[in-house]
Amino acid sequence: MNNFAVSTNKVSTLGIIDLRLRLTLIKLASLLLLLCLALSSSYAAQLVTDPIAAKHTVTQSERSYMWITIGNHRFKANLINTPAAREFSAMLPFTLNMDDLNNNEKHAQLPKSISTDEHRPKRIHNGDIMLWGNRTIVVFYKDFDTSYSYTRIGHIEDPNQLQQILGQNNVSVMFSKN
C-alpha cells in the first residue's frame, strides 16, 4: 500500500511541475509576442512614412515647404519639423553652386553651420535633402544604399525629372520660401 501512495505522490508532483513549466512557457511566449509586436509596429511605422520622416513623425499641419529652382525648373520640397530644418529654412533664400559627387548627389557648403541630428538612413531616395556634417547640404537625385550618417532636412515632392535637370555637371541651385 505504501508503494501505491508514493507512486500517486510522484504523479501529483510531476503534474505540479508540469503545470508550472507550462505557465512559465506561456509567460515567455507572451513576452516574446509582445516584443515582436513592438518591433514590427516600429518597423511598419518607418515603412509607411515618406523617406524624409523615417525618424520624425510629421503631421500635415507641421509641414513647411520651400522651393528649389534649377534653371527654369522649380521643385516643391517638404521640410521636416526638426531644429536643423528650421535653421535651414531661416537662412532662405540663397543660391548655391553645387558640385556633383558620385553621380548621385549635388552638394555645397551652407553659409553657416546648423544643428545636427545624424542617423544612418541605410537607403537614400531620389529627392532627399540632407545635411552631411553640420554645414554641407546635399540634394540626392538617385536611390542607393549608404553607410554614411546624415541629418534629414526635407524631400522634394516630385523628383522624377531631378536627375535629368541636375545632370552630371556642377549646377546653380536656388533655395527659397516662395
Protein Blocks (a to p, Z undefined) as FASTA:
>chain_A
ZZmmmmmmmmmmmmmmmmmmmmmmmmmmmmmmmmmmmmmmmmmmmmmpcfklmmbccdfk
lpccddddehjbccdddddddfklmmmmmmpccddddddehhlaccdddfbdcdddddde
hiacehiacdehjlbccddfbdcddfbdcddfbdcfblmlmmmmnombdcdddddfZZ
